[in-house]
Amino acid sequence: MDTSFAQRRRRDLIIAACCAVAAALVPLFVKDVYIQNIMVLTLMYAALSQSWNILSGYCGQISLGHALYFGLGAYTTALLFTKFGVLPWFGMFAGGVISALIAMALGYPCFRLRGHYFVIATIVIAETALLLFQNWDWAGAALGIDIPVRRDSWLYFQFTRSKLPYFYFALALACVAWLVTWWLEDSKWGFWWRAVKDNPDAAESLGVVVFDSKMGAAAVSAFLTAVGGSFYAQFVSYIDPESVMGFQFSLLMALPAVLGGIGTLWGPVLGAVVLIPLTELTRSYIGGSGRGVDLIVYGALIVAISLARPEGLIGLFSRGHPKEPAR
């Protein structure tokens, strides 16, 4: 391994540890429940965008249907808990495994598509799943599922008196997603994914098993996304198809990575830190106008940042440096 590259990896790990410690201390000074809620959502979307980035950023398989895996995680946890009394922790793992298996099953035909055909296929599959859940009576159909509150405890992963437990779990989830990405990008799979993204045919000629690498990326990405969906179900205590499988979730997973720097290690984190608070604040303070002013401001700021930094916000930290491997 190149010495400078190894040093950058150690530096990234140290910076990440410092950021995690700093984030863990924030609730000690921020007591406002609304701000805490925004922080929870920011961390959740940082994890989700990092998960999306594994498949779409590193492997180059742009997906706009990740709401499917998010919804599967949410519904698996909610249904197992309400129908069979299974603890959310087991439901969270089960949702991740089911989503990973479905991602590979869907990848078998879809990874034979390229470019915009693959993107369209992911949208169609996710929208089809949304319609199925809207008409599936056993899963609550369009009315959704109300998750009963048993008692405040980590065992049931339910907290009504404070959002801080959710904050710390979201922080842990974001850290796990980041660490998985950090580890994978320097593994055989990480090099394979970047090769497939740059030129699948050339990668295959050099011995890269293109199809297997795509399937692996899809499984890891779907598993982590489903865990995020399970967390969201417990956080809001109520889900319905539109609230966990709507197209907006697929976009909100992709946009932070695109804004921060797609196919990079820090891009999804930077994008989420800017985008999610911006989304929530514009909706809260100017969304009540009823004329879409919040969406105009929100969209204008995204366009401005994109025009100023086409490579993403990560470009703010790489000016004047030589070109490095994708981070």
C-alpha positions in Angstrom: 0.0 0.0 0.0 1.2 3.5 -0.9 2.6 5.2 2.3 0.7 8.5 1.7 -2.5 6.6 1.1 -2.0 4.7 4.3 -1.4 8.0 6.1 -4.6 9.4 4.7 -6.6 6.5 5.9 -5.2 6.8 9.4 -5.9 10.5 9.3 -9.5 9.9 8.1 -10.0 7.5 11.0 -8.7 10.0 13.6 -10.8 12.8 12.2 -13.9 10.5 12.3 -13.2 9.5 15.9 -12.9 13.2 16.9 -16.1 14.1 15.0 -18.0 11.3 16.7 -16.8 12.3 20.1 -17.7 16.0 19.4 -21.2 14.9 18.1 -21.8 12.8 21.2 -21.2 15.9 23.4 -23.5 18.2 21.5 -26.7 17.1 23.3 -25.1 18.2 26.6 -25.4 21.8 25.4 -28.4 21.6 23.0 -31.6 21.0 25.0 -34.2 22.1 22.4 -36.2 19.1 21.3 -36.8 20.4 17.8 -33.0 20.8 17.3 -32.4 17.4 18.7 -34.9 16.0 16.2 -33.1 17.6 13.4 -29.8 16.1 14.6 -31.3 12.7 14.8 -32.6 13.0 11.2 -29.2 14.4 10.0 -27.3 11.4 11.4 -29.9 9.0 10.1 -29.6 10.4 6.5 -25.8 10.5 6.8 -25.9 6.7 7.4 -28.5 6.2 4.7 -26.6 8.2 2.1 -23.4 6.5 3.0 -25.2 3.2 2.4 -26.5 4.4 -0.9 -23.0 5.6 -1.9 -21.6 2.1 -1.6 -23.7 0.9 -4.5 -24.2 4.1 -6.5 -21.0 6.1 -5.7 -18.3 3.4 -5.5 -19.8 0.8 -7.8 -21.5 3.3 -10.2 -24.9 1.6 -10.2 -27.1 4.7 -9.7 -30.2 3.7 -7.8 -33.3 5.8 -7.2 -35.2 3.0 -5.6 -33.5 2.6 -2.2 -36.7 3.5 -0.5 -37.7 -0.1 -1.1 -35.0 -1.4 1.3 -35.7 1.4 3.8 -39.4 0.5 3.7 -38.7 -3.3 4.0 -36.6 -2.6 7.1 -39.3 -0.5 8.7 -42.1 -2.9 7.9 -40.2 -6.0 9.0 -39.5 -4.5 12.4 -43.0 -3.1 12.8 -44.8 -6.3 11.7 -42.7 -8.7 13.8 -43.2 -6.5 16.8 -46.9 -5.9 16.5 -47.9 -9.3 15.1 -45.6 -11.6 17.0 -44.0 -9.6 19.8 -40.5 -9.9 18.4 -38.1 -7.4 19.8 -37.1 -4.6 17.4 -33.4 -5.6 17.6 -34.2 -9.0 16.0 -36.6 -7.3 13.6 -33.8 -4.9 12.6 -31.4 -7.7 11.8 -34.2 -9.7 10.0 -35.1 -6.6 7.9 -31.4 -6.2 6.9 -31.1 -9.8 5.8 -34.4 -9.8 3.9 -33.4 -6.6 2.1 -30.0 -7.9 1.2 -31.5 -11.1 -0.2 -34.1 -9.1 -2.2 -31.4 -6.7 -3.4 -29.4 -9.7 -4.8 -32.6 -11.3 -6.3 -33.4 -8.0 -8.0 -29.8 -7.5 -9.0 -29.7 -10.7 -10.9 -31.8 -9.3 -13.8 -31.2 -5.6 -13.3 -27.4 -5.6 -13.2 -27.6 -6.7 -16.8 -28.9 -3.2 -17.6 -26.7 -0.2 -17.9 -27.0 3.5 -17.6 -30.4 5.1 -17.5 -32.1 1.7 -18.0 -30.9 0.5 -14.6 -32.0 3.8 -13.0 -35.5 3.5 -14.5 -35.7 -0.2 -13.3 -34.9 0.8 -9.7 -37.6 3.5 -9.7 -40.2 1.1 -11.3 -39.4 -1.7 -8.8 -39.7 0.6 -5.8 -42.9 2.2 -7.0 -44.4 -1.3 -7.6 -43.5 -2.3 -4.0 -45.2 0.9 -2.8 -48.4 -0.1 -4.5 -48.2 -3.6 -3.2 -47.9 -2.4 0.4 -50.7 0.1 -0.1 -53.0 -2.8 -0.9 -51.7 -5.4 1.5 -54.3 -5.7 4.2 -52.2 -7.9 6.6 -49.5 -5.1 6.6 -52.1 -2.4 7.3 -52.5 -1.4 3.6 -52.7 2.4 3.1 -53.6 3.0 6.8 -50.2 1.8 7.9 -49.1 0.4 11.3 -49.3 2.0 14.6 -46.4 0.7 16.8 -47.6 0.3 20.4 -45.5 1.8 23.2 -44.7 -0.9 25.7 -42.3 0.9 28.0 -39.3 3.2 27.8 -36.3 0.8 27.6 -33.5 -0.2 25.3 -34.9 -3.7 25.2 -38.0 -2.5 23.3 -36.0 0.4 21.8 -38.8 2.9 22.7 -38.3 6.2 24.5 -41.1 8.8 25.1 -39.4 11.1 27.6 -36.3 12.0 25.6 -34.9 11.8 22.1 -31.3 11.4 23.3 -31.3 7.5 23.1 -32.4 7.8 19.5 -29.7 10.4 18.9 -27.0 8.2 20.2 -28.3 5.2 18.2 -28.4 7.3 15.1 -24.8 8.4 15.8 -23.7 4.8 16.2 -25.5 3.9 12.9 -23.8 6.7 11.1 -20.4 5.7 12.6 -21.0 2.0 11.6 -21.9 3.0 8.0 -18.8 5.2 7.8 -16.5 2.5 9.2 -17.9 -0.1 6.8 -17.3 2.2 3.9 -13.8 3.1 5.2 -12.9 -0.6 5.5 -14.4 -1.6 2.2 -12.8 1.1 0.0 -9.3 -0.3 0.7 -10.4 -3.9 0.3 -10.5 -6.1 -2.8 -14.2 -5.2 -3.2 -13.5 -1.5 -3.0 -10.9 -1.7 -5.8 -13.3 -3.9 -7.9 -16.1 -1.4 -7.4 -14.1 1.5 -8.6 -12.8 -0.4 -11.6 -16.4 -1.4 -12.5 -17.5 2.2 -12.1 -14.8 3.5 -14.4 -15.0 0.8 -17.2 -16.8 -2.5 -16.6 -15.5 -4.1 -19.8 -11.9 -3.2 -19.0 -12.3 -4.3 -15.4 -13.6 -7.7 -16.6 -10.7 -8.1 -19.0 -8.4 -7.6 -16.0 -10.0 -10.4 -14.0 -12.6 -8.4 -12.0 -15.8 -10.5 -11.5 -18.1 -7.6 -12.4 -21.5 -9.3 -11.7 -20.4 -10.6 -8.3 -18.9 -7.2 -7.3 -22.2 -5.5 -8.1 -24.2 -8.1 -6.1 -21.9 -7.6 -3.1 -22.3 -3.9 -3.2 -26.1 -4.2 -3.5 -26.3 -6.6 -0.5 -24.2 -4.4 1.8 -26.0 -1.2 0.7 -29.5 -2.7 1.1 -28.6 -4.2 4.6 -27.5 -0.9 6.0 -30.4 1.0 4.4 -32.9 -1.5 5.9 -31.4 -1.0 9.4 -32.0 2.7 8.9 -35.6 2.0 8.0 -36.0 -0.1 11.2 -34.6 2.7 13.3 -37.0 5.2 11.7 -40.0 3.0 12.4 -39.1 2.9 16.1 -38.3 6.6 16.1 -41.7 7.8 14.7 -43.8 4.8 16.1 -46.1 4.9 13.1 -45.5 3.9 9.4 -47.5 3.7 6.3 -46.3 2.9 2.7 -46.0 6.5 1.6 -44.1 7.5 4.8 -41.3 4.9 4.4 -41.4 3.9 0.7 -42.2 7.2 -1.0 -39.9 8.3 -3.8 -38.8 11.2 -1.7 -36.8 8.8 0.5 -34.8 7.6 -2.4 -34.0 11.2 -3.4 -33.1 12.1 0.2 -30.7 9.2 0.4 -29.0 10.2 -2.9 -28.9 14.0 -2.6 -26.5 14.2 0.4 -23.9 12.0 -1.4 -24.3 13.9 -4.7 -24.1 17.3 -2.9 -21.2 16.3 -0.7 -19.3 14.3 -3.3 -20.5 11.0 -4.9 -18.1 8.1 -4.6 -16.2 9.7 -1.7 -15.8 8.7 1.9 -16.8 12.1 3.4 -19.2 13.3 0.8 -22.4 11.7 2.2 -21.6 13.1 5.7 -20.9 16.6 4.5 -24.0 16.6 2.3 -26.2 15.4 5.1 -24.9 18.0 7.5 -25.8 20.7 5.1 -28.9 19.3 3.3 -31.0 17.8 6.1 -31.0 20.8 8.5 -31.7 23.0 5.5 -34.6 20.8 4.5 -36.1 20.8 8.0 -35.6 24.5 8.7 -37.0 25.7 5.4 -40.0 23.4 5.8 -40.6 24.7 9.4 -40.1 28.4 9.0 -41.3 29.2 5.4 -43.1 26.0 4.4 -46.4 27.3 6.0 -46.8 29.8 3.2 -48.6 27.2 1.2 -47.0 28.4 -2.0 -43.9 26.2 -2.0 -41.5 29.0 -1.0 -39.6 26.6 1.2 -39.0 24.3 -1.8 -37.9 27.3 -4.0 -35.3 28.4 -1.4 -34.2 24.8 -0.7 -33.8 24.1 -4.4 -32.0 27.4 -5.2 -29.4 26.7 -2.5 -28.8 23.2 -3.8 -28.4 24.5 -7.4 -26.0 27.3 -6.1 -23.8 24.8 -4.2 -23.8 22.4 -7.2 -22.8 25.2 -9.6 -20.0 26.5 -7.3 -18.7 23.0 -6.6 -19.6 20.4 -9.3 -17.4 17.9 -7.6 -19.3 18.3 -4.4 -18.6 20.0 -1.1 -15.6 17.6 -0.6 -13.9 19.8 -3.2 -13.6 22.6 -0.6 -11.1 20.5 1.2 -9.1 19.3 -1.8 -8.2 22.6 -3.5 -4.5 22.7 -4.3 -3.9 19.1 -3.6 -2.8 16.5 -6.1 -5.4 14.1 -7.3 -6.0 11.3 -4.8 -7.8 8.0 -5.0 -11.6 8.2 -4.6 -12.3 8.8 -0.9 
